Amino acid sequence: MTPLYYLAEMTWRQVAALAQRTNLALVPCGATEAHGPHLPLQTDVIIAQGACRRAAAQLAREEIFCAMAPPFAYAVTNFGMPFAGTISIPESTLTQLVVSVCESLATHGFTRIVFSNHHLEPANFNAIKTGARQVNESNRARVAVPDVRDARWAATLTEEFRAGSRHAGSYETSLVMAERPDLVREDQRRDLQPVWIDLPQKIRDGARSFKDAGSDLAYFGDPAKASVEEGEKIFDALALMLVATVKELMRE
C-alpha cells in the first residue's frame, strides 16, 4: 500500500519527520454549497480530496511523497446562497486564508504547494490565485493552482463539462458516486431531468446566482446519466493534472 500522509491525522513529530523527506504539500479546496437535491453540500470537498488522494498515491509509486493538508471547506459561494445550507465567505478572507496556510506550511518545510480547487465560481478561483500569487511574490514558497477550466485540462474532461453544464450534473455526480456513493440520493438523482445551460456563459452575461442562471434546484447538466465508471475516468484525469503540476513545480 502506498503511503498517504494526511496532516490532520499525524502527530507533530510525524509531520516533522515527513518534512525531512519531502517539501511537497497538496491542499484540497471545495465549498459548503448546494449541489442539487441529490448531492451533499460538501460535494466540491469530496472531489478535491479524491483527486488529491489519487494523485498522492500515483506520486508515491514514483517515490515522490507529499503531505495532504486539511481541505478548505468554506469558499466564495455567492451563487448558491439562495439555497439552504450554503455558506459563503468574502474573497479577501479566502485570499488571506490561502496566504496564511501557505506560510504555515512553508514554516514547517513544505515549500512546494499545489492547490486542488474544485469550487469553480470565478470569484472563488480568483481569490485562491491571488493568494498564491502573493505567496510566490514573497518567495516564502512556490505555489501552483491548476485550473480545470483551462483548455489544457478541460480537454481531458467530459463533454458536459466543456459545454458549461458543470454544476451537480453528470460530471460532479459521477465523481461523488465514485468517491462517496453513500452520500448520493439515488431516489432523487434518477428522476432529475437534464438542465442544459452553459453556466459560465450565464455568469458572463450577468447572472448572480444559480436561480438567475436558470436552475431552481441548483444543478446543471444531466445527473441521471452519471455513473461510477465515468467518475473514475474523470478522477484519473484530475489526478494526472495534479501530478503534472507537481512535476512542473518541482522543476522550478
VOGU-3710 file (C-alpha; in Angstrom, 3 decimals, decimal comma):
1> mtplyylaem> 0,000/0,000/0,000  1,362/3,408/-0,936  1,731/5,821/1,997  -0,671/8,747/2,158  0,201/11,477/4,609  -2,869/13,286/5,975  -1,507/16,099/8,125  -4,600/16,306/10,310  -4,200/12,638/11,285  -0,484/12,859/12,083
11> twrqvaalaq> 1,351/13,928/15,234  3,675/16,923/15,096  6,694/14,636/15,309  5,457/12,619/12,344  4,965/15,812/10,346  8,467/16,999/11,225  9,880/13,674/10,032  7,872/13,885/6,808  9,212/17,382/6,130  12,722/15,896/6,217
21> rtnlalvpcg> 11,650/13,612/3,387  9,651/15,966/1,186  8,860/19,654/0,751  5,631/18,999/-1,182  2,064/19,559/0,061  -1,308/19,206/-1,637  -4,201/21,393/-0,477  -7,746/20,316/-1,431  -10,231/23,169/-1,857  -14,005/22,904/-2,002
31> ateahgphlp> -17,058/24,640/-0,598  -20,153/24,185/1,510  -22,753/24,793/-1,152  -25,998/23,474/-2,655  -25,484/20,804/-5,318  -28,962/19,899/-6,454  -31,435/17,775/-4,486  -29,225/14,686/-4,840  -25,695/15,633/-3,770  -24,286/16,781/-0,410
41> lqtdviiaqg> -23,168/20,316/0,351  -19,583/19,049/0,603  -19,514/17,793/-2,996  -16,585/20,001/-4,040  -14,596/18,983/-0,954  -15,181/15,313/-1,752  -13,948/15,819/-5,314  -10,880/17,803/-4,260  -9,852/15,247/-1,656  -10,469/12,349/-4,012
51> acrraaaqla> -8,276/13,927/-6,669  -5,518/14,642/-4,141  -5,633/11,127/-2,737  -5,279/9,552/-6,159  -2,527/11,952/-7,202  -0,616/11,339/-3,967  -0,819/7,588/-4,483  0,454/7,905/-8,046  3,295/10,186/-6,973  4,252/7,803/-4,164
61> reeifcamap> 4,616/4,994/-6,673  7,239/7,215/-8,330  8,952/7,838/-4,973  7,595/11,392/-4,799  5,909/11,876/-1,442  3,708/14,694/-0,217  1,743/15,956/2,732  -2,007/16,316/2,316  -3,355/19,364/4,132  -6,870/19,518/5,600
71> pfayavtnfg> -9,358/20,741/2,993  -10,792/24,207/2,591  -14,493/23,632/3,293  -15,563/27,275/3,076  -15,355/29,353/-0,082  -16,800/32,264/-2,018  -20,178/30,753/-2,834  -22,488/33,611/-3,733  -24,227/31,644/-6,478  -25,506/29,045/-4,051
81> mpfagtisip> -26,711/31,458/-1,374  -30,416/31,271/-2,358  -30,311/27,609/-1,253  -30,323/26,433/2,367  -27,028/25,373/3,929  -24,721/27,256/1,587  -22,007/29,157/3,465  -20,040/31,920/1,745  -17,027/33,944/2,839  -15,580/37,174/1,359
91> estltqlvvs> -12,919/36,976/-1,336  -10,452/38,852/0,860  -10,928/36,302/3,635  -10,216/33,405/1,301  -7,151/35,112/-0,152  -5,748/35,702/3,330  -6,512/32,115/4,290  -4,536/30,873/1,273  -1,593/33,096/2,232  -1,680/32,082/5,894
101> vceslathgf> -1,948/28,365/5,173  0,925/28,514/2,680  3,107/30,490/5,069  2,397/27,995/7,850  3,195/25,029/5,623  6,395/26,723/4,454  7,449/27,421/8,047  7,413/23,678/8,659  9,325/22,807/5,495  6,612/22,366/2,867
111> trivfsnhhl> 7,733/24,960/0,351  6,196/23,409/-2,785  2,417/23,659/-2,551  -0,262/22,645/-5,065  -3,907/23,597/-4,607  -6,609/21,274/-5,910  -9,647/23,544/-6,224  -12,981/22,161/-7,375  -15,317/25,002/-6,480  -15,351/26,816/-9,804
121> epanfnaikt> -17,185/30,050/-9,007  -14,989/32,665/-10,734  -14,599/34,910/-7,674  -13,522/31,895/-5,621  -10,879/30,764/-8,071  -9,640/34,342/-8,418  -9,280/34,685/-4,637  -7,221/31,484/-4,418  -4,995/32,517/-7,320  -4,488/35,961/-5,782
131> garqvnesnr> -3,323/34,373/-2,541  -0,993/32,014/-4,391  0,476/34,907/-6,338  1,135/36,844/-3,138  2,986/33,871/-1,652  5,037/33,396/-4,812  5,962/37,078/-4,828  7,085/36,835/-1,201  9,403/33,917/-2,060  8,247/32,079/1,057
141> arvavpdvrd> 7,148/29,137/-1,077  6,333/28,162/-4,640  2,599/27,664/-5,129  0,662/26,325/-8,118  -3,101/26,404/-8,708  -4,034/24,248/-11,711  -7,369/25,294/-13,202  -9,647/22,632/-14,668  -11,310/25,351/-16,748  -8,111/25,912/-18,745
151> arwaatltee> -8,242/24,383/-22,212  -5,223/22,201/-21,406  -7,105/20,364/-18,677  -10,713/20,766/-19,830  -9,819/18,779/-22,956  -9,231/15,739/-20,716  -12,654/16,013/-19,051  -16,210/15,308/-20,219  -18,261/16,849/-22,991  -20,785/18,045/-20,393
161> fragsrhags> -18,036/19,868/-18,515  -16,744/21,560/-21,650  -20,293/22,585/-22,608  -20,606/24,508/-19,339  -23,302/22,440/-17,593  -20,834/21,632/-14,876  -22,558/22,018/-11,522  -24,067/18,879/-9,947  -24,694/17,292/-13,348  -23,270/14,033/-14,633
171> yetslvmaer> -19,701/15,324/-14,163  -19,837/16,071/-10,441  -22,408/13,391/-9,667  -20,224/10,707/-11,221  -17,274/11,859/-9,121  -19,241/11,657/-5,879  -20,647/8,275/-6,903  -17,072/7,041/-7,345  -15,786/8,507/-4,071  -18,744/8,629/-1,655
181> pdlvredqrr> -21,687/6,703/-3,138  -23,320/6,629/0,292  -23,944/10,388/0,025  -25,730/10,333/-3,342  -29,526/10,444/-3,004  -30,330/7,898/-5,698  -34,080/8,264/-5,339  -33,694/11,918/-6,318  -30,909/11,560/-8,897  -32,609/9,040/-11,143
191> dlqpvwidlp> -35,643/11,254/-11,727  -33,859/14,539/-12,444  -34,329/15,970/-15,921  -31,371/17,499/-17,800  -30,794/21,233/-17,427  -28,687/22,175/-20,432  -27,496/25,639/-19,514  -23,989/26,992/-20,073  -23,336/28,246/-16,551  -20,064/30,109/-17,295
201> qkirdgarsf> -21,770/31,968/-20,139  -24,681/32,893/-17,879  -22,182/34,272/-15,373  -20,530/36,334/-18,082  -23,993/37,593/-19,059  -24,567/38,870/-15,533  -26,219/36,046/-13,555  -25,503/36,295/-9,835  -26,984/33,031/-8,564  -27,920/29,586/-9,789
211> kdagsdlayf> -31,523/30,755/-9,899  -30,543/33,742/-12,028  -28,773/31,317/-14,358  -31,926/29,250/-14,784  -31,850/26,447/-12,231  -34,397/26,370/-9,413  -32,852/23,192/-7,984  -29,155/24,193/-8,029  -27,967/21,764/-10,689  -26,970/21,937/-14,356
221> gdpakasvee> -26,346/19,065/-16,751  -27,703/15,526/-16,572  -27,277/13,844/-13,165  -29,394/10,860/-14,215  -26,670/9,770/-16,649  -23,925/9,751/-14,025  -22,017/6,558/-13,281  -19,202/5,255/-11,125  -17,274/4,354/-14,275  -17,446/7,914/-15,552
231> gekifdalal> -16,407/9,181/-12,135  -13,287/7,014/-12,058  -12,292/8,166/-15,542  -12,668/11,793/-14,505  -10,670/11,198/-11,330  -7,892/9,697/-13,452  -7,770/12,926/-15,453  -7,853/15,124/-12,350  -5,063/13,115/-10,726  -2,938/13,408/-13,865
241> mlvatvkelm> -3,471/17,174/-13,794  -2,136/17,337/-10,239  0,777/15,008/-10,948  1,814/17,061/-13,988  1,537/20,272/-11,962  3,645/18,837/-9,141  6,388/17,781/-11,534  6,381/21,190/-13,229  6,601/22,906/-9,847  9,463/20,693/-8,734
251> re> 11,469/21,752/-11,788  11,246/25,442/-10,868
//
